[in-house]
Amino acid sequence: MGTLKTQDAGRIDTLIGRMTLTEKLGQLTMMSASHTVTGPVITGHSVSDIRSGRIGNLLNLIGAAAAREMQRVAVEESRLGIPLLIGLDVIHGHRTLFPPPLAEAALFDAQAWALTAREAAREAAADGITMTFAPMLDVSRDPRWGRTVEGPGESAWVGARLAQAKVRGFQGADLAARDSIAAVAKHFCGYGAVTAGREYASVDVSDRALLEVHLPPFAAAVDAGVAAVMPAFTDLAGIPMTAHSGMLRGRLRRQLGFEGVVVSDYNAVAELIQHGVAADLIEAAALALEAGVDIDMVSGAYLEGLPAALERGLVGLAQIDESVRRVLTLKARLGLFEDPYGRGAAAESAAVVAERRRLARDIAARSIVLLTNGSGALPLPAGIGRLALLGPLADAPAEMRGPWWSAADPDAQVSVLAGIRAALPQAQIRHASGCGIADPDDSGIAGALQLCDGTEAVVLCLGEAATMSGEAASRAHPGLPGRQQELAEAVLRRAGARAIPVIAVLFSGRPLIVPWLAERASALLAAWFPGCEAGHAVADVLTGRTSPSGRTPITWPRAVGQIPLFFGQRSGGRPADLAGPFASRYIDESTGPLFPFGHGLTYGRFTLSHPRVTPQSARASDTVEVRVDVENHGPRRAQETVFLFTRRMKSRVAPPTLELHGVGKIALDAGASGTLTLPLALEELRAPGLDLEPALEPGAIEILVGPSADRASLLTCRLELVD
Ligand code: BGC
């Protein structure tokens, strides 16, 4: 994991030589801190445990002064003076919140992904943080799973690019810099495939799914030099990841070449007992260490269990030393020995913070996906005079944060109401929530309906509360909660009868199953959770200040029964479009999605033509160029996004019907046209089978380009792969 300075290697050897067993186990332990009026406390422990070397790392400590104080105790009052790792879930910003990863994925822009991670790192480092438990790289094809919001969506290709960008952004060019923090790729591996989308449930996926879908983002993170990896809470075919030697020591370390730190998930080592693979903390600790888990997050199993495990011969001292070496190496790479107080030493200037908020507004506006705009209701007419702003998310600033808000102040978030008022100062804005987000009270619906009359448009803000996505937030009914459907239907009827357009804006951490709304609303937007600048970003899109350009990184199903629904499925021998009844379909629902992967409209109107590839025949090691002409027939400048898929016509293993290998963007004025060029490295087409796949087989490859994964929208050309 990068080179260590000679003096650091020497220092680590000397330290390990001097350490008692307790001090070693302290380095392998991370405990949770929190705040009281008297200052920071360590849950279940006391600060003297840092002094005695029993605790060598903390998480959840917020604020530069608290971090400095704990760091001071470790460095100046413990016998060996080893600084602490101070970790926190900085998932989509620290104090300044950007949209969460699923929403950011909708930008399909690696530079933007890296930039927001860089800014989050600077802000967190200014608070004394040294490590973030991010990026979360779990590919999810199941909107029931709440943690879908934290990851890249359904595509492993997107996941791999997001992984690299985020690691680069968090860790910067030099991990020792005061504004860099260690990234933790999580949750290794397959957590996105929990049974029935139920949180923490068992995972049982094939080796092929593992290699094609779940591993590539982690391989990319390791390639990018990620400092640490966190195993998932879940088991993989019966073996809990926290005790999965084959995955951690085998795939991760030996095959992917990862040399960094493995940090357990919260209490996961002790939970090996509940999994049913360990009888007590001693066995749990031994299993986790044996599997290659270096740091025990909060369970205390290493502290309590490893001494006895050593005595019983379940583990050896060499294994403990190996893990201690990795932890100390990371501390050295972070520059903590030389500069333990560097992070958090200086507060950021107001100008830096203001600039970051400008970035948050831009990223949030670009993450919003315009799902429908059938009647051209958007953008709102420039001189709009009367607008009704309804729905429980219209004036809900704290909800705009989404899950994992780190240290963000709930009062520092811009509501849609505030954003629209600022954007349309001349307009009369009538506001009512109509109902709560999830409660059964419908007494406000009648009043909200009255506000529709006499307006020029209704903006209806619907969706989830921030805590309805994220960890422990799986939903069996991922539609609109509470009385929101009733509110929406009543508004659609009332406004419909008066020919007033209804623009529905959805806030959620997942695709919501709302086919009825997509059909009936004049326009529908997925705003996800936009973060601190939510209201301004939504207003930017509604008014046309920003032309929408977000694309959904995950398929939107029409019905829960279709899940999992994703673009890369294999066709089978009787595909859905086969004539006759004996085809892969439902008898009571279409097989198609509500919105396909990549879908998203703009305020332009684009046509694509003339797809071509040069050269038309190539070897597996070549890079070819795919070109397509793009024209904007619409009345406004806008940005089109073009996806590059491939389909192997024949291979020994049935190929997926579409494989994503590129995304390009082109901004065009009204009436303008241009050509988009997308490079395609054929190496990439080889299934990422670390050990499953033969080399790419010669033969025809179909190249498909278009605005989404909807087959009907894709243009094709062919490439011949030669030996
Ligand atoms: C989550 C992790 C997170 C950790 C520390 C766990 O419950 O699964 O993603 O990093 O807590 O907060």
Boltz pocket constraint, residues with backbone or C-beta under 6 A from the ligand:
constraints:
  - pocket:
      binder: B
      contacts: [[A, 89], [A, 133], [A, 186], [A, 265], [A, 266], [A, 471]]
      max_distance: 6.0
